[in-house]
Amino acid sequence: MKTLCIVGVSILLTGGVFLLPARADLFDAGVIPCGAAGAPDDCGINPPASDPLTSGAVAVGDGGAVQVQLNGAAPSTTYPVYVGNWGNLPTGGGFQFQFFGTGTLCGGELGTITTDANGNFQGPITTASGDTFVFPSGTSIGQLNFAFNNPACTQTQFTTGVRIP
């Protein structure tokens, strides 16, 4: 039995697979903009998002493949993507990297996604070598969380998780 914790919400996995409607994803979470410090959706020491975002989601399949969907984000923008968890929130903690990719844009990112002219993206994360990012077999990450940065190496705009009222 494995436990996957998403921003304070635990999902219990039996046999390594959590079945969602019409999918066999191990992780499926919405993407939210980082809010102001102290807000339920804040990103700790990072400033609040200035990029627009209508909606978004990230799913990780049982084979480790990652699929991202952003709607209404900043048009024609490249976002580096990181994975980790948020430490000591809501008390101002920062992002703690839990898996380092081989990205070279900022160093350690899984890769990037680039929105279209309407600010939309749907597909996989592209690595620095142009391949599709897939978590290696056996990867284990507690409190899995994806972060999308813009400007590229300075602040988090969006993060996966749930908004707690």
Beta strands, then each sheet from edge to edge (+ up, - down):
strand 1: 2-6
strand 2: 9-13
strand 3: 25-33
strand 4: 55-61
strand 5: 66-71
strand 6: 78-86
strand 7: 95-99
strand 8: 111-114
strand 9: 121-123
strand 10: 145-149
strand 11: 156-160
sheet 1: 1+ 2-
sheet 2: 7+ 6- 10+ 11- 3+ 4- 5+ 9-
sheet 3: 7+ 6- 8+
end
